[in-house]
Amino acid sequence: MFRQMFEEKYMRFPGGRAKAATFSYDDGVKADKRLAEIFAKYGIKGTFNLNSLLFDCERWHGRMDEEQTFLTFYNRPHEIAMHGARHIFLNKVPLPEAMNEILQNRVYLENRFGRIVRGLAYAYNGYNAEVLAALPALGVAYGRTTEDTRTFALPEDFLRWNPTCHHTDPALFEIAEEFVKRDPAGEFKHREPLLFFVWGHSYEFDDADNWQVCEKLCARLAESEGIWYATCIEICDYVKAYRSLIFSADGERVYNPSAIPVWLELRGRIYELPPATTVQFAKEL
């Protein structure tokens, strides 16, 4: 291997893992209960994006009432995220109305579930530059789109976070198999960490009567070692913590200014970087 490859630094997920997987599901429908049970069976975490003014709309894909929604997600390892109070196009209303749609949604979810809510999935994938510029002032850390990439790349801009694929993608299992078999640490050039990010609506499994797709996908991931299963906000916070690292001019030491430990690979060695600590790298190969 060229000496150059030994000097490049690569983010690794908690525990030094090179791969992560996450799932994001919209609307707060009754089928979410079955999906959450499948996630629990395989040790997977999900993000559930909820509206706050559409409870008990039975004819709209079987949405849960307020109490069912609370009981399904309260005190579970999954993330609760925003999907707008009324599930409207944020880019088709005046900006103050769009911002109120998000703020009202956030306030309700935080008060009902007793946690801080910072994630957003754009209803109908409706957003524009004006909306993106305003979201940080509302405390939104990331915005998930519906613009599939079919890749495992991390986003440059978390407010435009494009997932890997929808679970109805005809190539779903081909993509999943590529993710499972890839080994970034063993590759010559493309050694960046990989994220497999699936999104959808759980009622689609009911509509197509194909819950076996969900079971098969989760089971295949669970068979593979070295995957960090996390919520969207956990991944967002972790990557931002890594990106905040401060390196010395010669690259031989690093300071972690964040409040969480992060992991890094350099010269074939994995380093855990504790919070508020400077670490000196070993020079031997």
N, C-alpha and C positions, 0 to 999 in steps of 0.2 A: 504493500500500500504506500502511495506517495506520502512523504512527510507532511504535505499540505493537509491531508485528510485528518491527521492527528491533531492539528492545531485548531480545527473548527469546533465550535461549541454548539451543542444541540440540547434543546429543552427535553426533559423527560418528565413524565407524569409522576405522581406520588409513588414512592417505593422504587423509583428508577424505571418504571414501565414506559415503553415506547408507544403504547396504543391506548386509546380511550374510546368508549362508546356511550352514546346518549340517545334518548328518545323524547320527542316532543309531540303532545297530542292536544287537540283543540276542542273547545266548546262545553265541556262538563256534561257529558251525556251518560245515560245509565250503563252503557257498555264499558265506560271507564272503570267500573267496579271489577269487571272480569279481567280487563287489561291489567289493572293494578295487582290482581291476584297472580297473574302469570308472571309479571315482573318480580314479585316477591318469591315465587317458586324458583326462579333462576338467579336471584341475587342482583337484579337489574334495577336501576333507578330511572324514574321518568320525570318529565316536566309536564304539568297539566295546566293549560291556558284557559282561564275561566272568565266569562262575562259576569256582570253583577246585576243586570236588570232583565235577565231572560230566564229566570228560574221557572221550572215547571211548564215549559213550552213543549208539551208532549208531542205535538205535531211537527216540531222542528227537530227531527232526528232523536226524539226521546230524551230531551234535556231533563236532568234531575231537578227536584225542588231544592230549596235552600238547605233544609235539614239533611237530605240525602247527600248533597254535595259536601257538607261539613263532615258528616260521618265517614264518607269515603276517603277524604284526604287528611283529616285532622290527625296529628301525631303520627304521621307516616313519614318515611324517608324521602318521599317525592317532593319536588318543588311545585309551589303554586305560583303561577305567573299571570300577567295581565293579557287580556284579549279584547279590551275595550268594554265599556259598560253595556253598550247596545250592539256590538258587533257591526260597526259601520266602517265605510271607507274613510280613513283619516285624511286622505288626499282629495276628498270630494265635499268637504265642509270647510267653513272658515277656520283659520288656525285656532282662534280662541275656543271654538266648539270642539275641535279635535283634541286640544289639550285638556279640556274639561272631561272629555270622554275617557282619557287615560287617567287623569288625577282622581276622578270619581271612582273609577274601577280600582285603582290602587288603594285608596282610603278604605273602601269597603273590604277588600280582601285582607288587608293588614289588620283591621279591627276584628274581623270575623275569625280569622285563623290565628291571631296573636303572634304574627311574625312579620318581618320586613320583606316586602315584595319589590323586586327590582327588575324582573324579566318581563318581556313583552313579545307576543307573537302578533304580527300584523294581520288583522281580519281582512280577508279577501286580498291579502298582500298589498293593501293600500297604504302607500307612503310616498313622500316626495322630499325634496331637499329642504323645504321649509319645516316639515315635520321632524326630519332628522336633526336639524339644528336646534329645535326646541326641546327635544326629549331629555337631554342631560339635566336641564333645569328642573325637570319633574322627577329626577332620581332614577331614570331608566338606564340600566347598565348595558342591556343588549336588546336587539330587536331581531327576531327570527323571521326570515322571509319564506316564500314557497319556491324559491328559485334554485332548483336542484343542480348540483355540480357533478354528481357521480364521482367525486374525488374525496380524499380524506384530509384536505388541507384545512388549516385553521384560518379564521377570517383575519384580514388586516383591520377591518372596521367592525366591531361587534354590534354596532347599530344596523349593519347590513350583513347579518349572519346567515349565509346560505347553507342549507343542509345538504347532506350527501344525496338522499333520495327519499321519495315517498314510499310507503310500504306496498303500494300497488305497482311500482315500477317493474316492468317485465324482466328487468335484469337484476332484481333485488338479490337473488341468491348468488348470482355471479359476482356481484359487487361485494357481498358479504364474504364469499369464499376468498376473494382477493385480499380483503382486509385481514381475515384470519391467518392467511398463509404468509403475508408480508412480514418481514423482520427488518425494521429500519436500521437497527444497530449492526446488522450484518451486510447491509448494502454498501456499494462502493461510493455512489454519489448522492443518492436521494435518501438521506438518513434522517430527515425531519420526522417528528412524531406524527402519528396518524390518528385522526378522529373519524369514527363512523357515526353519522348523525342521521337518524331516521325520524320522519315526521308523518303525521296523518290524523285521522279521526277514527276513534274506536268503533263508531257505528258502522263504518265501512266493512268491518269484519262480519257484523250481523247482516248487512245488506247483501254481501256476496257469499254468506255462509261459508267462510273460509278461515275460521279461527286457527286452523291447523298451520296456516302461514305464520302467524304470530308465534305459535308454540315451536315450530321448526326453526325459525330464526333465532329465538331466544336460546333454545337448546344448543344450536350450533355455536353461538357465541360463548355459552357457558362451558362448552367442551375445551375451549382454547384458554391457555394460561397467558398471563401477562397483559390483561386488559383491565383498565381502570373504568369502573362503571360509576358514572357521576351524573348529576343534574346539569342543566345548562348553566345555571348561575355558578355552580362549583367550578365548572370548566372555565367560564369567563373570568372569575376571580383568580383562579390559579394562573392562567395564561398572562393576565395583566400583572400579577406579582412577578412572574418570570421576566416579563418585558421591562419591569422597573429595576432590574439588577443593574448595579453600577460596577463597571470593570476598570481596573487600573490601565494605564496607558499601554503597558506591554502585554496586557491580557493574562497576567499570571496570578492575579488575585481578584476577588469579587466581593462586593458588599450587597447584602440582601436587606433593603430598607422596609420590606413589607412585614406584616404581622404573622405570616405563615411560612413554613419551610417549603422550599422548592428544590427540585432535582435537576442536575445538569450532567451531560456526558462530555468528557474531554479526554483525548488520547486513550480511548478505550476504557476509561474508568468513570464510574458513576459517583457523583458528589451530592451529598445532601447539604443544602445551604440553610442553616437555621435562621430564623427571623432576627433582624437587627444584629447581624454578625458578619465579619469579614473572614473569608476563607482563602488560604494560600493553596494554589494547585501544586501537585507533585510534578516534577519535570521529567522523571523517568518514564519511558514508554512501557 
